[in-house]
């Protein structure tokens, strides 16, 4: 099961449903909740890289020691 959402949503789903493998991808912004057992964390939203026609917006993503880094 994969979950993408706020800390509160990830904590609810992770605590309410059992699965052999669970991955959580939290959106780390002003959404309420505490949840520290995440696999991936998204932060620094809409950061601009480059300039002119080469300008793009990105969000940073961090993996954790809880098996983060992506899915197969």
Biopython code that builds the backbone (N, CA, C, O; Angstrom):
import numpy as np
from Bio.PDB.StructureBuilder import StructureBuilder

atoms = [
    (1, "UNK", "N", (0.850, -1.170, 0.000)),
    (1, "UNK", "CA", (0.000, 0.000, 0.000)),
    (1, "UNK", "C", (0.891, 1.227, 0.000)),
    (1, "UNK", "O", (1.851, 1.291, 0.769)),
    (2, "UNK", "N", (0.600, 2.176, -0.827)),
    (2, "UNK", "CA", (1.318, 3.440, -0.856)),
    (2, "UNK", "C", (0.396, 4.579, -0.490)),
    (2, "UNK", "O", (-0.752, 4.615, -0.932)),
    (3, "UNK", "N", (0.878, 5.505, 0.307)),
    (3, "UNK", "CA", (0.065, 6.630, 0.774)),
    (3, "UNK", "C", (0.814, 7.927, 0.491)),
    (3, "UNK", "O", (2.005, 8.036, 0.783)),
    (4, "UNK", "N", (0.117, 8.909, -0.078)),
    (4, "UNK", "CA", (0.672, 10.242, -0.282)),
    (4, "UNK", "C", (-0.290, 11.207, 0.379)),
    (4, "UNK", "O", (-1.449, 11.302, -0.023)),
    (5, "UNK", "N", (0.180, 11.928, 1.391)),
    (5, "UNK", "CA", (-0.701, 12.861, 2.078)),
    (5, "UNK", "C", (-0.008, 13.539, 3.236)),
    (5, "UNK", "O", (1.209, 13.462, 3.401)),
    (6, "UNK", "N", (-0.820, 14.202, 4.031)),
    (6, "UNK", "CA", (-0.292, 14.925, 5.192)),
    (6, "UNK", "C", (0.158, 13.938, 6.260)),
    (6, "UNK", "O", (-0.105, 12.739, 6.173)),
    (7, "UNK", "N", (0.839, 14.466, 7.265)),
    (7, "UNK", "CA", (1.261, 13.627, 8.387)),
    (7, "UNK", "C", (0.051, 12.987, 9.065)),
    (7, "UNK", "O", (0.101, 11.814, 9.432)),
    (8, "UNK", "N", (-1.029, 13.739, 9.234)),
    (8, "UNK", "CA", (-2.229, 13.218, 9.897)),
    (8, "UNK", "C", (-2.842, 12.064, 9.103)),
    (8, "UNK", "O", (-3.225, 11.053, 9.691)),
    (9, "UNK", "N", (-2.940, 12.197, 7.788)),
    (9, "UNK", "CA", (-3.505, 11.139, 6.940)),
    (9, "UNK", "C", (-2.623, 9.903, 6.980)),
    (9, "UNK", "O", (-3.128, 8.792, 7.139)),
    (10, "UNK", "N", (-1.318, 10.075, 6.838)),
    (10, "UNK", "CA", (-0.395, 8.927, 6.855)),
    (10, "UNK", "C", (-0.455, 8.195, 8.193)),
    (10, "UNK", "O", (-0.443, 6.964, 8.223)),
    (11, "UNK", "N", (-0.519, 8.937, 9.298)),
    (11, "UNK", "CA", (-0.597, 8.315, 10.617)),
    (11, "UNK", "C", (-1.901, 7.535, 10.761)),
    (11, "UNK", "O", (-1.899, 6.439, 11.322)),
    (12, "UNK", "N", (-3.007, 8.074, 10.268)),
    (12, "UNK", "CA", (-4.297, 7.388, 10.352)),
    (12, "UNK", "C", (-4.289, 6.087, 9.545)),
    (12, "UNK", "O", (-4.664, 5.033, 10.058)),
    (13, "UNK", "N", (-3.869, 6.162, 8.301)),
    (13, "UNK", "CA", (-3.865, 4.979, 7.439)),
    (13, "UNK", "C", (-2.882, 3.941, 7.974)),
    (13, "UNK", "O", (-3.202, 2.754, 8.031)),
    (14, "UNK", "N", (-1.704, 4.378, 8.360)),
    (14, "UNK", "CA", (-0.679, 3.449, 8.854)),
    (14, "UNK", "C", (-1.142, 2.759, 10.131)),
    (14, "UNK", "O", (-0.804, 1.597, 10.356)),
    (15, "UNK", "N", (-1.907, 3.451, 10.971)),
    (15, "UNK", "CA", (-2.373, 2.877, 12.222)),
    (15, "UNK", "C", (-3.670, 2.096, 12.098)),
    (15, "UNK", "O", (-4.016, 1.340, 13.005)),
    (16, "UNK", "N", (-4.397, 2.260, 10.996)),
    (16, "UNK", "CA", (-5.712, 1.642, 10.859)),
    (16, "UNK", "C", (-5.745, 0.408, 9.968)),
    (16, "UNK", "O", (-6.639, -0.426, 10.112)),
    (17, "UNK", "N", (-4.815, 0.275, 9.076)),
    (17, "UNK", "CA", (-4.839, -0.814, 8.114)),
    (17, "UNK", "C", (-3.531, -1.587, 8.192)),
    (17, "UNK", "O", (-2.461, -0.991, 8.319)),
    (18, "UNK", "N", (-3.613, -2.906, 8.118)),
    (18, "UNK", "CA", (-2.388, -3.699, 8.150)),
    (18, "UNK", "C", (-2.046, -4.170, 6.743)),
    (18, "UNK", "O", (-2.929, -4.450, 5.931)),
    (19, "UNK", "N", (-0.778, -4.248, 6.478)),
    (19, "UNK", "CA", (-0.273, -4.748, 5.195)),
    (19, "UNK", "C", (1.133, -5.252, 5.440)),
    (19, "UNK", "O", (1.782, -4.833, 6.398)),
    (20, "UNK", "N", (1.609, -6.135, 4.600)),
    (20, "UNK", "CA", (2.957, -6.643, 4.793)),
    (20, "UNK", "C", (3.993, -5.567, 4.496)),
    (20, "UNK", "O", (5.033, -5.510, 5.153)),
    (21, "UNK", "N", (3.722, -4.727, 3.526)),
    (21, "UNK", "CA", (4.628, -3.631, 3.195)),
    (21, "UNK", "C", (3.818, -2.357, 3.037)),
    (21, "UNK", "O", (2.828, -2.326, 2.305)),
    (22, "UNK", "N", (4.243, -1.305, 3.726)),
    (22, "UNK", "CA", (3.551, -0.021, 3.623)),
    (22, "UNK", "C", (4.581, 1.074, 3.411)),
    (22, "UNK", "O", (5.603, 1.121, 4.095)),
    (23, "UNK", "N", (4.306, 1.945, 2.467)),
    (23, "UNK", "CA", (5.176, 3.083, 2.189)),
    (23, "UNK", "C", (4.389, 4.367, 2.378)),
    (23, "UNK", "O", (3.232, 4.464, 1.967)),
    (24, "UNK", "N", (5.016, 5.345, 2.997)),
    (24, "UNK", "CA", (4.341, 6.614, 3.200)),
    (24, "UNK", "C", (5.182, 7.753, 2.624)),
    (24, "UNK", "O", (6.390, 7.829, 2.845)),
    (25, "UNK", "N", (4.527, 8.613, 1.897)),
    (25, "UNK", "CA", (5.139, 9.767, 1.250)),
    (25, "UNK", "C", (4.416, 10.983, 1.798)),
    (25, "UNK", "O", (3.323, 11.311, 1.336)),
    (26, "UNK", "N", (5.010, 11.659, 2.778)),
    (26, "UNK", "CA", (4.317, 12.771, 3.431)),
    (26, "UNK", "C", (4.595, 14.080, 2.705)),
    (26, "UNK", "O", (5.653, 14.285, 2.111)),
    (27, "UNK", "N", (3.615, 14.941, 2.781)),
    (27, "UNK", "CA", (3.729, 16.308, 2.288)),
    (27, "UNK", "C", (4.013, 17.152, 3.513)),
    (27, "UNK", "O", (3.130, 17.348, 4.348)),
    (28, "UNK", "N", (5.230, 17.654, 3.634)),
    (28, "UNK", "CA", (5.664, 18.349, 4.844)),
    (28, "UNK", "C", (5.429, 19.849, 4.688)),
    (28, "UNK", "O", (6.322, 20.591, 4.279)),
    (29, "UNK", "N", (4.227, 20.274, 5.016)),
    (29, "UNK", "CA", (3.911, 21.702, 4.988)),
    (29, "UNK", "C", (3.119, 22.035, 6.235)),
    (29, "UNK", "O", (3.375, 21.456, 7.291)),
    (30, "UNK", "N", (2.180, 22.936, 6.149)),
    (30, "UNK", "CA", (1.466, 23.375, 7.344)),
    (30, "UNK", "C", (0.323, 22.442, 7.739)),
    (30, "UNK", "O", (-0.409, 22.758, 8.676)),
    (31, "UNK", "N", (0.141, 21.303, 7.062)),
    (31, "UNK", "CA", (-0.918, 20.371, 7.437)),
    (31, "UNK", "C", (-0.632, 19.811, 8.817)),
    (31, "UNK", "O", (0.520, 19.545, 9.162)),
    (32, "UNK", "N", (-1.675, 19.634, 9.601)),
    (32, "UNK", "CA", (-1.540, 19.186, 10.983)),
    (32, "UNK", "C", (-1.160, 17.708, 11.067)),
    (32, "UNK", "O", (-1.328, 16.940, 10.120)),
    (33, "UNK", "N", (-0.651, 17.352, 12.215)),
    (33, "UNK", "CA", (-0.373, 15.953, 12.497)),
    (33, "UNK", "C", (1.085, 15.700, 12.819)),
    (33, "UNK", "O", (1.967, 16.468, 12.434)),
    (34, "UNK", "N", (1.323, 14.613, 13.530)),
    (34, "UNK", "CA", (2.682, 14.172, 13.801)),
    (34, "UNK", "C", (2.825, 12.766, 13.262)),
    (34, "UNK", "O", (1.973, 11.913, 13.510)),
    (35, "UNK", "N", (3.881, 12.521, 12.537)),
    (35, "UNK", "CA", (4.126, 11.218, 11.956)),
    (35, "UNK", "C", (5.595, 11.166, 11.584)),
    (35, "UNK", "O", (6.040, 11.886, 10.690)),
    (36, "UNK", "N", (6.354, 10.310, 12.269)),
    (36, "UNK", "CA", (7.796, 10.277, 12.045)),
    (36, "UNK", "C", (8.286, 9.014, 11.345)),
    (36, "UNK", "O", (9.485, 8.877, 11.097)),
    (37, "UNK", "N", (7.383, 8.087, 11.021)),
    (37, "UNK", "CA", (7.764, 6.817, 10.414)),
    (37, "UNK", "C", (7.544, 6.858, 8.895)),
    (37, "UNK", "O", (7.027, 5.902, 8.316)),
    (38, "UNK", "N", (7.931, 7.948, 8.264)),
    (38, "UNK", "CA", (7.708, 8.125, 6.828)),
    (38, "UNK", "C", (8.850, 7.544, 6.015)),
    (38, "UNK", "O", (9.958, 7.365, 6.520)),
    (39, "UNK", "N", (8.569, 7.249, 4.746)),
    (39, "UNK", "CA", (9.590, 6.750, 3.829)),
    (39, "UNK", "C", (10.135, 7.881, 2.956)),
    (39, "UNK", "O", (11.343, 7.988, 2.746)),
    (40, "UNK", "N", (9.242, 8.711, 2.457)),
    (40, "UNK", "CA", (9.636, 9.859, 1.629)),
    (40, "UNK", "C", (8.935, 11.100, 2.154)),
    (40, "UNK", "O", (7.791, 11.031, 2.603)),
    (41, "UNK", "N", (9.626, 12.245, 2.098)),
    (41, "UNK", "CA", (9.069, 13.510, 2.590)),
    (41, "UNK", "C", (9.271, 14.583, 1.534)),
    (41, "UNK", "O", (10.393, 14.823, 1.088)),
    (42, "UNK", "N", (8.184, 15.225, 1.139)),
    (42, "UNK", "CA", (8.227, 16.301, 0.147)),
    (42, "UNK", "C", (8.260, 17.645, 0.881)),
    (42, "UNK", "O", (7.497, 17.860, 1.823)),
    (43, "UNK", "N", (9.144, 18.545, 0.450)),
    (43, "UNK", "CA", (9.284, 19.850, 1.104)),
    (43, "UNK", "C", (9.815, 20.874, 0.098)),
    (43, "UNK", "O", (10.089, 20.525, -1.050)),
    (44, "UNK", "N", (9.962, 22.117, 0.513)),
    (44, "UNK", "CA", (10.408, 23.219, -0.362)),
    (44, "UNK", "C", (9.659, 23.196, -1.689)),
    (44, "UNK", "O", (10.233, 22.907, -2.739)),
    (45, "UNK", "N", (8.381, 23.502, -1.621)),
    (45, "UNK", "CA", (7.488, 23.412, -2.766)),
    (45, "UNK", "C", (7.716, 24.536, -3.776)),
    (45, "UNK", "O", (7.986, 25.677, -3.403)),
    (46, "UNK", "N", (7.604, 24.199, -5.040)),
    (46, "UNK", "CA", (7.677, 25.166, -6.139)),
    (46, "UNK", "C", (8.947, 26.005, -6.117)),
    (46, "UNK", "O", (8.900, 27.214, -6.341)),
    (47, "UNK", "N", (10.072, 25.371, -5.851)),
    (47, "UNK", "CA", (11.364, 26.046, -5.887)),
    (47, "UNK", "C", (11.764, 26.233, -7.357)),
    (47, "UNK", "O", (11.720, 25.279, -8.133)),
    (48, "UNK", "N", (12.147, 27.430, -7.736)),
    (48, "UNK", "CA", (12.501, 27.731, -9.120)),
    (48, "UNK", "C", (13.964, 27.414, -9.377)),
    (48, "UNK", "O", (14.842, 27.833, -8.623)),
    (49, "UNK", "N", (14.219, 26.671, -10.444)),
    (49, "UNK", "CA", (15.568, 26.382, -10.915)),
    (49, "UNK", "C", (15.713, 26.929, -12.328)),
    (49, "UNK", "O", (14.783, 26.860, -13.132)),
    (50, "UNK", "N", (16.881, 27.468, -12.618)),
    (50, "UNK", "CA", (17.141, 27.988, -13.954)),
    (50, "UNK", "C", (16.539, 29.362, -14.160)),
    (50, "UNK", "O", (16.051, 30.000, -13.228)),
    (51, "UNK", "N", (16.588, 29.802, -15.420)),
    (51, "UNK", "CA", (16.043, 31.117, -15.755)),
    (51, "UNK", "C", (15.562, 31.114, -17.203)),
    (51, "UNK", "O", (15.908, 30.230, -17.987)),
    (52, "UNK", "N", (14.774, 32.102, -17.533)),
    (52, "UNK", "CA", (14.276, 32.240, -18.904)),
    (52, "UNK", "C", (13.506, 31.012, -19.364)),
    (52, "UNK", "O", (12.698, 30.462, -18.615)),
    (53, "UNK", "N", (13.759, 30.581, -20.605)),
    (53, "UNK", "CA", (13.067, 29.414, -21.158)),
    (53, "UNK", "C", (13.461, 28.109, -20.467)),
    (53, "UNK", "O", (12.751, 27.112, -20.600)),
    (54, "UNK", "N", (14.561, 28.094, -19.743)),
    (54, "UNK", "CA", (15.010, 26.898, -19.041)),
    (54, "UNK", "C", (14.531, 26.823, -17.606)),
    (54, "UNK", "O", (14.955, 25.945, -16.854)),
    (55, "UNK", "N", (13.654, 27.734, -17.217)),
    (55, "UNK", "CA", (13.189, 27.784, -15.838)),
    (55, "UNK", "C", (12.139, 26.695, -15.575)),
    (55, "UNK", "O", (11.199, 26.523, -16.351)),
    (56, "UNK", "N", (12.318, 25.968, -14.471)),
    (56, "UNK", "CA", (11.346, 24.966, -14.047)),
    (56, "UNK", "C", (11.099, 25.103, -12.553)),
    (56, "UNK", "O", (11.916, 25.673, -11.830)),
    (57, "UNK", "N", (9.979, 24.584, -12.099)),
    (57, "UNK", "CA", (9.649, 24.560, -10.675)),
    (57, "UNK", "C", (9.721, 23.117, -10.197)),
    (57, "UNK", "O", (9.224, 22.208, -10.862)),
    (58, "UNK", "N", (10.347, 22.913, -9.034)),
    (58, "UNK", "CA", (10.486, 21.570, -8.466)),
    (58, "UNK", "C", (10.080, 21.570, -7.002)),
    (58, "UNK", "O", (10.014, 22.622, -6.366)),
    (59, "UNK", "N", (9.810, 20.382, -6.471)),
    (59, "UNK", "CA", (9.648, 20.153, -5.041)),
    (59, "UNK", "C", (10.785, 19.226, -4.631)),
    (59, "UNK", "O", (11.124, 18.296, -5.363)),
    (60, "UNK", "N", (11.369, 19.472, -3.477)),
    (60, "UNK", "CA", (12.416, 18.597, -2.969)),
    (60, "UNK", "C", (11.775, 17.381, -2.302)),
    (60, "UNK", "O", (10.691, 17.481, -1.726)),
    (61, "UNK", "N", (12.449, 16.233, -2.383)),
    (61, "UNK", "CA", (11.984, 15.002, -1.743)),
    (61, "UNK", "C", (13.174, 14.366, -1.034)),
    (61, "UNK", "O", (14.263, 14.247, -1.597)),
    (62, "UNK", "N", (12.944, 13.960, 0.210)),
    (62, "UNK", "CA", (13.981, 13.336, 1.044)),
    (62, "UNK", "C", (13.556, 11.910, 1.379)),
    (62, "UNK", "O", (12.382, 11.668, 1.663)),
    (63, "UNK", "N", (14.487, 10.969, 1.349)),
    (63, "UNK", "CA", (14.188, 9.605, 1.789)),
    (63, "UNK", "C", (14.691, 9.430, 3.215)),
    (63, "UNK", "O", (15.606, 10.125, 3.656)),
    (64, "UNK", "N", (14.071, 8.482, 3.933)),
    (64, "UNK", "CA", (14.425, 8.280, 5.337)),
    (64, "UNK", "C", (15.144, 6.945, 5.539)),
    (64, "UNK", "O", (15.373, 6.190, 4.595)),
    (65, "UNK", "N", (15.488, 6.684, 6.784)),
    (65, "UNK", "CA", (16.126, 5.413, 7.130)),
    (65, "UNK", "C", (15.102, 4.293, 7.300)),
    (65, "UNK", "O", (15.469, 3.166, 7.632)),
    (66, "UNK", "N", (13.825, 4.595, 7.076)),
    (66, "UNK", "CA", (12.756, 3.598, 7.188)),
    (66, "UNK", "C", (12.452, 2.939, 5.844)),
    (66, "UNK", "O", (11.302, 2.597, 5.568)),
    (67, "UNK", "N", (13.471, 2.758, 5.012)),
    (67, "UNK", "CA", (13.257, 2.106, 3.720)),
    (67, "UNK", "C", (12.813, 3.064, 2.637)),
    (67, "UNK", "O", (12.168, 2.649, 1.674)),
    (68, "UNK", "N", (13.139, 4.319, 2.773)),
    (68, "UNK", "CA", (12.726, 5.311, 1.786)),
    (68, "UNK", "C", (13.560, 5.248, 0.513)),
    (68, "UNK", "O", (14.515, 4.477, 0.418)),
    (69, "UNK", "N", (13.196, 6.047, -0.434)),
    (69, "UNK", "CA", (13.958, 6.126, -1.668)),
    (69, "UNK", "C", (13.173, 5.741, -2.890)),
    (69, "UNK", "O", (13.669, 5.885, -4.007)),
    (70, "UNK", "N", (11.977, 5.261, -2.720)),
    (70, "UNK", "CA", (11.148, 4.936, -3.871)),
    (70, "UNK", "C", (10.555, 3.551, -3.798)),
    (70, "UNK", "O", (10.787, 2.796, -2.854)),
    (71, "UNK", "N", (9.800, 3.245, -4.799)),
    (71, "UNK", "CA", (9.103, 1.960, -4.908)),
    (71, "UNK", "C", (9.594, 1.233, -6.127)),
    (71, "UNK", "O", (10.107, 1.853, -7.059)),
    (72, "UNK", "N", (9.445, -0.094, -6.139)),
    (72, "UNK", "CA", (9.774, -0.901, -7.315)),
    (72, "UNK", "C", (8.494, -1.309, -7.996)),
    (72, "UNK", "O", (8.529, -1.998, -9.015)),
]
sb = StructureBuilder()
sb.init_structure("model")
sb.init_model(0)
sb.init_chain("A")
sb.init_seg("    ")
for serial, (resi, resn, name, xyz) in enumerate(atoms, 1):
    if name == "N":
        sb.init_residue(resn, " ", resi, " ")
    sb.init_atom(name, np.array(xyz, "f"), 0.0, 1.0, " ", f" {name:<3s}", serial, name[0])
structure = sb.get_structure()
